[in-house]
Every structure is written in structure tokens, then in C-alpha cells.
Amino acid sequence: MPPGRKIQPIPAFSTQRILQAEHCARLIWTGKSFVKNSLHTSDEQFLEQFSGPVSDFLAGTAQTISFDPDDVHDLVVVSGLKPLFRTWNLIDMRQFEVYLESTVPLLMGRVLTPLELGVFVKDAGRALVSSQYKGKSGYRVALASRLLFFALPGLRLFNFSNDFVPALNLQSRPQVAILTLHELMEQGLLLNDNHLKAIQLPKFSPALNSKNYKHRIVGGDWWQRRVLDLAIKLHFRTVVPLNPLPPRPV
């Protein structure tokens, strides 16, 4: 990072901003967009799709971690990462899954620092790119962060968005920026702790198998991290919500 780079900290948000972000989080939890009048795969369904294979592997009921390619494709589209498709031939999902199989068991039960978690996401971003590729852009950090956010809701992970780089004045290389971002997000989570703890959890759909993630949401801070992520996007205007927003789901 160049000397003199002044990182933009995560601010203490107003109650109004947190409630707006929580409203948006509830919409995408149920599969409704908050930026246009459309439907998409819900956050809860992504939790089911990606936490299930990891939970089964850790429980010993599956020998490998294997994500459905259609689910990965859908996550890329919903997350606004479609430019990745231009170089999708470089993506090696099996290499990424093997990385998780060897690494995730070592992380379970440990208290991890923001830096350790940032390194985990960075290395996962490298594992997504085929080992045959020797170019300079050998990381897919944004995609790795999305996959891990839904696959491991019990770890204090945060979504990395490319639009965070100019907003927070981060280093332009995602594999470097992710290390700083985790430190910043951890500080932002603590700074906004009172507001975030006051928000209610969303309802769980009876149509989905929530056994792999429900206890993590209820007993952890995944929902608070999701709301914080959206509060930052709204604050720095990297997304423009509908005005007015669709009705708030209960």
C-alpha cells in the first residue's frame, strides 16, 4: 500500500440508516431485489445451497465438498459479478473445494483474527483460479468472499465488493484490499454494535432445510454482518435503492 494512503473508516450509522439497510436485507432474504422490481434467488436459499455441502463434509456424512455449478452460476449473477464469465475458463471449482476440504476443519473451533480471516478469503480467491494460470490476475476474491459468506455463516466473514475499493480508498488489488477490509469491517461491526443487535432476525422459510444454518444465524452475527454490508453500500452510494422500497417483509 502506498505511503500516505488514508483509509476511509466505516462510520457509526444512524438508526435510520441501519433500518433502511435492514429493510433491504429482508427483501433479498426473501428473494426480492431492492434496486429494481424483480425477483431472484433469496439469501436464505443461498445459505441452504452452500452451507449444506460444507456442513455435511464436517459432519462426516459426505467425503467431499461439492457445490452445484448451477448454484454457483446463480450466485455470480445475483451478486452482480457477471463480468467474471468473460474469464470463466480460468475458474477451477474443484480446486477451490479441495482447498476448503483441507483448510476449513483447521479453522473450526478457533477464535480467528480479522487478519487470519482475510488471509483465508485471499487464499480461497487464489484457489478459485486454475493452477495452470500464471498471469498477474490470479485471484477471484469477490467470488470467494460471496461463496464463503454463505457456505460458512458461523465464521465472521464479510463480502468483498469491488466498489468498496474507491469508497474506502483501499489498495486496488483485491488480494491486498481484502486484508484491510476485514479489519475495517470488524471495527465497523463493533462501532455499530448497539444498533445492529437491536434488529430482529428474519423468518426462516419452512420450505427450506435450515438445519445447517439456522443455529448459526440465531446464535451468531451473520445477519448483523449482512445488514452492515448493505448499510455501507447505501452510505457510500455504491447502490441506489428503489424509492420507495417495496414493503418490508415481516
DRENTIMAR-481079 format. One record per residue (C-alpha): residue number from 1; z, x, y. Coordinates in nm, 2 decimals, always signed. Each point is the difference from the previous one (the first is absolute). Layout:
<r seq="NUM" up="Z" east="X" north="Y"/>
...
***
This chain:
<r seq="1" up="+0.00" east="+0.00" north="+0.00"/>
<r seq="2" up="-0.10" east="+0.15" north="+0.34"/>
<r seq="3" up="+0.29" east="+0.12" north="+0.22"/>
<r seq="4" up="+0.10" east="-0.26" north="+0.26"/>
<r seq="5" up="-0.12" east="-0.30" north="-0.19"/>
<r seq="6" up="+0.23" east="-0.28" north="+0.10"/>
<r seq="7" up="+0.05" east="-0.25" north="-0.28"/>
<r seq="8" up="+0.04" east="-0.36" north="+0.11"/>
<r seq="9" up="+0.32" east="-0.14" north="-0.15"/>
<r seq="10" up="+0.04" east="-0.34" north="-0.16"/>
<r seq="11" up="+0.17" east="-0.22" north="+0.27"/>
<r seq="12" up="+0.29" east="-0.24" north="-0.02"/>
<r seq="13" up="-0.18" east="-0.33" north="-0.02"/>
<r seq="14" up="+0.10" east="-0.32" north="+0.16"/>
<r seq="15" up="+0.11" east="-0.30" north="-0.20"/>
<r seq="16" up="-0.32" east="-0.17" north="+0.10"/>
<r seq="17" up="-0.22" east="+0.28" north="-0.13"/>
<r seq="18" up="+0.18" east="+0.01" north="-0.33"/>
<r seq="19" up="-0.03" east="-0.37" north="-0.04"/>
<r seq="20" up="-0.37" east="+0.02" north="+0.07"/>
<r seq="21" up="-0.04" east="+0.27" north="-0.26"/>
<r seq="22" up="+0.20" east="-0.19" north="-0.25"/>
<r seq="23" up="-0.22" east="-0.31" north="+0.06"/>
<r seq="24" up="-0.31" east="+0.22" north="-0.07"/>
<r seq="25" up="+0.17" east="+0.15" north="-0.31"/>
<r seq="26" up="+0.07" east="-0.35" north="-0.13"/>
<r seq="27" up="-0.37" east="-0.09" north="+0.04"/>
<r seq="28" up="-0.13" east="+0.29" north="-0.20"/>
<r seq="29" up="+0.28" east="-0.04" north="-0.25"/>
<r seq="30" up="-0.17" east="-0.34" north="-0.08"/>
<r seq="31" up="-0.36" east="+0.13" north="+0.03"/>
<r seq="32" up="-0.08" east="-0.12" north="+0.35"/>
<r seq="33" up="-0.15" east="+0.23" north="+0.26"/>
<r seq="34" up="+0.17" east="+0.03" north="+0.34"/>
<r seq="35" up="-0.30" east="+0.15" north="+0.17"/>
<r seq="36" up="-0.27" east="-0.25" north="-0.10"/>
<r seq="37" up="-0.01" east="-0.34" north="-0.16"/>
<r seq="38" up="-0.05" east="+0.11" north="-0.36"/>
<r seq="39" up="+0.18" east="+0.03" north="-0.34"/>
<r seq="40" up="+0.04" east="+0.32" north="-0.21"/>
<r seq="41" up="+0.21" east="+0.13" north="-0.28"/>
<r seq="42" up="+0.37" east="-0.03" north="+0.09"/>
<r seq="43" up="+0.25" east="+0.28" north="+0.04"/>
<r seq="44" up="+0.20" east="-0.15" north="-0.28"/>
<r seq="45" up="-0.29" east="+0.00" north="-0.24"/>
<r seq="46" up="-0.07" east="+0.37" north="+0.08"/>
<r seq="47" up="+0.37" east="+0.06" north="-0.08"/>
<r seq="48" up="-0.05" east="-0.17" north="-0.34"/>
<r seq="49" up="-0.33" east="+0.19" north="-0.07"/>
<r seq="50" up="+0.12" east="+0.35" north="+0.09"/>
<r seq="51" up="+0.37" east="+0.00" north="-0.08"/>
<r seq="52" up="-0.05" east="-0.15" north="-0.34"/>
<r seq="53" up="-0.18" east="+0.30" north="-0.16"/>
<r seq="54" up="+0.25" east="+0.25" north="+0.14"/>
<r seq="55" up="+0.30" east="-0.21" north="-0.11"/>
<r seq="56" up="-0.15" east="-0.04" north="-0.35"/>
<r seq="57" up="-0.05" east="+0.38" north="-0.02"/>
<r seq="58" up="+0.35" east="+0.08" north="+0.11"/>
<r seq="59" up="+0.15" east="-0.26" north="-0.24"/>
<r seq="60" up="-0.19" east="+0.16" north="-0.29"/>
<r seq="61" up="-0.20" east="-0.32" north="-0.07"/>
<r seq="62" up="-0.33" east="+0.18" north="+0.10"/>
<r seq="63" up="-0.10" east="+0.35" north="-0.08"/>
<r seq="64" up="-0.21" east="+0.05" north="+0.32"/>
<r seq="65" up="-0.02" east="-0.14" north="+0.35"/>
<r seq="66" up="-0.33" east="-0.18" north="+0.05"/>
<r seq="67" up="-0.11" east="-0.19" north="+0.30"/>
<r seq="68" up="-0.27" east="-0.26" north="-0.02"/>
<r seq="69" up="-0.31" east="+0.13" north="+0.19"/>
<r seq="70" up="-0.06" east="-0.35" north="+0.15"/>
<r seq="71" up="+0.35" east="-0.01" north="+0.14"/>
<r seq="72" up="-0.05" east="+0.35" north="+0.16"/>
<r seq="73" up="-0.33" east="-0.12" north="+0.15"/>
<r seq="74" up="+0.16" east="-0.31" north="+0.14"/>
<r seq="75" up="+0.29" east="+0.20" north="+0.15"/>
<r seq="76" up="-0.25" east="+0.23" north="+0.17"/>
<r seq="77" up="-0.18" east="-0.30" north="+0.16"/>
<r seq="78" up="+0.31" east="-0.18" north="+0.11"/>
<r seq="79" up="+0.15" east="+0.31" north="+0.14"/>
<r seq="80" up="-0.30" east="+0.07" north="+0.22"/>
<r seq="81" up="-0.09" east="+0.32" north="-0.19"/>
<r seq="82" up="-0.36" east="-0.10" north="-0.08"/>
<r seq="83" up="-0.15" east="+0.33" north="+0.14"/>
<r seq="84" up="+0.15" east="+0.16" north="-0.31"/>
<r seq="85" up="-0.27" east="-0.16" north="-0.20"/>
<r seq="86" up="-0.25" east="+0.24" north="+0.15"/>
<r seq="87" up="+0.16" east="+0.29" north="-0.19"/>
<r seq="88" up="+0.14" east="-0.21" north="-0.29"/>
<r seq="89" up="-0.17" east="+0.24" north="-0.25"/>
<r seq="90" up="+0.27" east="+0.25" north="+0.09"/>
<r seq="91" up="+0.29" east="-0.23" north="-0.10"/>
<r seq="92" up="+0.16" east="+0.08" north="-0.33"/>
<r seq="93" up="+0.24" east="-0.28" north="-0.08"/>
<r seq="94" up="+0.09" east="+0.13" north="-0.34"/>
<r seq="95" up="+0.10" east="+0.34" north="+0.15"/>
<r seq="96" up="+0.21" east="-0.20" north="+0.25"/>
<r seq="97" up="+0.16" east="-0.20" north="-0.28"/>
<r seq="98" up="+0.08" east="+0.32" north="-0.20"/>
<r seq="99" up="+0.16" east="+0.15" north="+0.31"/>
<r seq="100" up="+0.23" east="-0.31" north="+0.02"/>
<r seq="101" up="+0.08" east="+0.02" north="-0.37"/>
<r seq="102" up="+0.12" east="+0.36" north="+0.04"/>
<r seq="103" up="+0.17" east="-0.04" north="+0.34"/>
<r seq="104" up="+0.15" east="-0.34" north="+0.04"/>
<r seq="105" up="+0.26" east="+0.03" north="-0.29"/>
<r seq="106" up="+0.13" east="+0.31" north="+0.18"/>
<r seq="107" up="+0.06" east="-0.20" north="+0.32"/>
<r seq="108" up="+0.19" east="-0.29" north="-0.15"/>
<r seq="109" up="+0.37" east="+0.00" north="+0.08"/>
<r seq="110" up="-0.02" east="+0.27" north="+0.26"/>
<r seq="111" up="+0.08" east="-0.03" north="+0.37"/>
<r seq="112" up="-0.32" east="+0.13" north="+0.16"/>
<r seq="113" up="-0.04" east="+0.13" north="+0.35"/>
<r seq="114" up="-0.28" east="-0.13" north="+0.22"/>
<r seq="115" up="-0.17" east="+0.34" north="-0.03"/>
<r seq="116" up="+0.02" east="-0.01" north="-0.38"/>
<r seq="117" up="-0.16" east="-0.35" north="+0.00"/>
<r seq="118" up="-0.26" east="+0.11" north="+0.25"/>
<r seq="119" up="-0.09" east="+0.29" north="-0.23"/>
<r seq="120" up="-0.02" east="-0.24" north="-0.30"/>
<r seq="121" up="-0.25" east="-0.22" north="+0.19"/>
<r seq="122" up="-0.20" east="+0.30" north="+0.12"/>
<r seq="123" up="-0.03" east="+0.14" north="-0.36"/>
<r seq="124" up="-0.09" east="-0.35" north="-0.13"/>
<r seq="125" up="-0.27" east="-0.01" north="+0.26"/>
<r seq="126" up="-0.13" east="+0.33" north="-0.14"/>
<r seq="127" up="+0.02" east="-0.13" north="-0.35"/>
<r seq="128" up="-0.23" east="-0.29" north="+0.09"/>
<r seq="129" up="-0.29" east="+0.24" north="+0.07"/>
<r seq="130" up="-0.18" east="+0.15" north="-0.29"/>
<r seq="131" up="+0.11" east="+0.36" north="-0.09"/>
<r seq="132" up="-0.38" east="+0.08" north="+0.00"/>
<r seq="133" up="-0.01" east="-0.05" north="+0.37"/>
<r seq="134" up="+0.05" east="+0.32" north="+0.20"/>
<r seq="135" up="-0.06" east="-0.12" north="+0.35"/>
<r seq="136" up="+0.24" east="-0.02" north="+0.30"/>
<r seq="137" up="+0.06" east="-0.37" north="-0.02"/>
<r seq="138" up="+0.16" east="+0.00" north="-0.34"/>
<r seq="139" up="+0.27" east="-0.26" north="+0.08"/>
<r seq="140" up="+0.01" east="-0.38" north="+0.01"/>
<r seq="141" up="+0.34" east="-0.05" north="+0.16"/>
<r seq="142" up="-0.05" east="-0.35" north="+0.14"/>
<r seq="143" up="-0.10" east="-0.13" north="-0.34"/>
<r seq="144" up="+0.28" east="+0.18" north="-0.18"/>
<r seq="145" up="+0.26" east="-0.14" north="+0.24"/>
<r seq="146" up="-0.13" east="-0.36" north="-0.06"/>
<r seq="147" up="+0.00" east="+0.04" north="-0.38"/>
<r seq="148" up="+0.35" east="+0.15" north="-0.01"/>
<r seq="149" up="+0.14" east="-0.25" north="+0.25"/>
<r seq="150" up="-0.07" east="-0.28" north="-0.24"/>
<r seq="151" up="+0.04" east="+0.20" north="-0.33"/>
<r seq="152" up="+0.34" east="+0.14" north="+0.09"/>
<r seq="153" up="+0.18" east="-0.25" north="+0.22"/>
<r seq="154" up="+0.34" east="+0.16" north="-0.07"/>
<r seq="155" up="-0.10" east="+0.33" north="+0.16"/>
<r seq="156" up="+0.03" east="+0.02" north="+0.38"/>
<r seq="157" up="-0.37" east="+0.04" north="+0.06"/>
<r seq="158" up="-0.21" east="-0.09" north="+0.30"/>
<r seq="159" up="-0.36" east="-0.10" north="+0.05"/>
<r seq="160" up="-0.22" east="+0.27" north="+0.16"/>
<r seq="161" up="-0.27" east="-0.14" north="+0.23"/>
<r seq="162" up="-0.26" east="+0.22" north="+0.17"/>
<r seq="163" up="+0.06" east="-0.19" north="+0.32"/>
<r seq="164" up="+0.36" east="+0.14" north="+0.00"/>
<r seq="165" up="-0.14" east="+0.34" north="+0.08"/>
<r seq="166" up="-0.10" east="-0.06" north="+0.36"/>
<r seq="167" up="+0.27" east="-0.26" north="+0.06"/>
<r seq="168" up="+0.28" east="+0.24" north="-0.10"/>
<r seq="169" up="-0.18" east="+0.32" north="+0.10"/>
<r seq="170" up="+0.01" east="+0.13" north="-0.36"/>
<r seq="171" up="-0.19" east="+0.29" north="-0.14"/>
<r seq="172" up="-0.36" east="-0.11" north="-0.07"/>
<r seq="173" up="+0.01" east="+0.11" north="-0.37"/>
<r seq="174" up="+0.16" east="-0.29" north="-0.20"/>
<r seq="175" up="+0.15" east="+0.24" north="-0.25"/>
<r seq="176" up="+0.20" east="+0.16" north="+0.28"/>
<r seq="177" up="+0.06" east="-0.32" north="+0.20"/>
<r seq="178" up="+0.16" east="-0.18" north="-0.29"/>
<r seq="179" up="+0.29" east="+0.25" north="+0.00"/>
<r seq="180" up="+0.08" east="-0.07" north="+0.36"/>
<r seq="181" up="-0.06" east="-0.37" north="-0.04"/>
<r seq="182" up="+0.26" east="-0.04" north="-0.27"/>
<r seq="183" up="+0.26" east="+0.17" north="+0.23"/>
<r seq="184" up="-0.10" east="-0.23" north="+0.29"/>
<r seq="185" up="+0.00" east="-0.32" north="-0.22"/>
<r seq="186" up="+0.34" east="+0.09" north="-0.14"/>
<r seq="187" up="+0.14" east="+0.04" north="+0.36"/>
<r seq="188" up="-0.17" east="-0.33" north="+0.10"/>
<r seq="189" up="+0.15" east="-0.18" north="-0.29"/>
<r seq="190" up="+0.35" east="+0.11" north="+0.10"/>
<r seq="191" up="-0.06" east="-0.06" north="+0.37"/>
<r seq="192" up="-0.10" east="-0.36" north="-0.07"/>
<r seq="193" up="+0.24" east="-0.06" north="-0.29"/>
<r seq="194" up="+0.19" east="-0.29" north="+0.16"/>
<r seq="195" up="-0.31" east="-0.20" north="+0.08"/>
<r seq="196" up="-0.16" east="+0.08" north="-0.34"/>
<r seq="197" up="+0.30" east="-0.09" north="-0.21"/>
<r seq="198" up="+0.03" east="-0.34" north="+0.18"/>
<r seq="199" up="-0.35" east="-0.12" north="-0.12"/>
<r seq="200" up="-0.01" east="-0.22" north="-0.31"/>
<r seq="201" up="-0.18" east="+0.10" north="-0.32"/>
<r seq="202" up="-0.32" east="-0.19" north="-0.09"/>
<r seq="203" up="-0.01" east="-0.25" north="-0.28"/>
<r seq="204" up="-0.13" east="+0.13" north="-0.34"/>
<r seq="205" up="-0.29" east="-0.19" north="-0.16"/>
<r seq="206" up="+0.09" east="-0.16" north="-0.33"/>
<r seq="207" up="-0.37" east="+0.06" north="-0.10"/>
<r seq="208" up="+0.05" east="+0.38" north="-0.01"/>
<r seq="209" up="+0.21" east="+0.22" north="-0.23"/>
<r seq="210" up="+0.25" east="+0.14" north="+0.25"/>
<r seq="211" up="+0.23" east="+0.17" north="-0.25"/>
<r seq="212" up="-0.14" east="+0.34" north="+0.09"/>
<r seq="213" up="+0.05" east="-0.02" north="+0.37"/>
<r seq="214" up="+0.23" east="-0.29" north="+0.10"/>
<r seq="215" up="+0.33" east="+0.19" north="-0.05"/>
<r seq="216" up="-0.15" east="+0.29" north="+0.20"/>
<r seq="217" up="-0.08" east="-0.23" north="+0.29"/>
<r seq="218" up="+0.33" east="-0.18" north="-0.01"/>
<r seq="219" up="+0.21" east="+0.31" north="-0.04"/>
<r seq="220" up="-0.20" east="+0.25" north="+0.20"/>
<r seq="221" up="-0.18" east="+0.03" north="+0.33"/>
<r seq="222" up="-0.37" east="-0.05" north="-0.10"/>
<r seq="223" up="-0.03" east="-0.32" north="+0.21"/>
<r seq="224" up="+0.16" east="+0.17" north="+0.30"/>
<r seq="225" up="-0.24" east="+0.29" north="-0.03"/>
<r seq="226" up="-0.29" east="-0.24" north="-0.01"/>
<r seq="227" up="+0.11" east="-0.18" north="+0.32"/>
<r seq="228" up="+0.06" east="+0.34" north="+0.17"/>
<r seq="229" up="-0.35" east="+0.11" north="-0.09"/>
<r seq="230" up="-0.15" east="-0.31" north="+0.17"/>
<r seq="231" up="+0.23" east="+0.02" north="+0.30"/>
<r seq="232" up="-0.13" east="+0.35" north="+0.07"/>
<r seq="233" up="-0.36" east="-0.12" north="-0.04"/>
<r seq="234" up="+0.06" east="-0.29" north="+0.24"/>
<r seq="235" up="+0.19" east="+0.22" north="+0.25"/>
<r seq="236" up="-0.27" east="+0.26" north="+0.02"/>
<r seq="237" up="-0.27" east="-0.27" north="-0.02"/>
<r seq="238" up="-0.18" east="+0.15" north="-0.29"/>
<r seq="239" up="-0.04" east="-0.35" north="-0.13"/>
<r seq="240" up="-0.06" east="-0.32" north="+0.21"/>
<r seq="241" up="+0.16" east="-0.31" north="-0.16"/>
<r seq="242" up="-0.13" east="-0.35" north="+0.03"/>
<r seq="243" up="+0.13" east="-0.19" north="+0.30"/>
<r seq="244" up="+0.16" east="-0.22" north="-0.09"/>
<r seq="245" up="+0.09" east="+0.12" north="-0.34"/>
<r seq="246" up="-0.04" east="-0.24" north="-0.30"/>
<r seq="247" up="+0.32" east="-0.19" north="-0.08"/>
<r seq="248" up="+0.28" east="+0.22" north="-0.13"/>
<r seq="249" up="+0.04" east="-0.03" north="-0.38"/>
<r seq="250" up="+0.35" east="-0.10" north="-0.11"/>
***
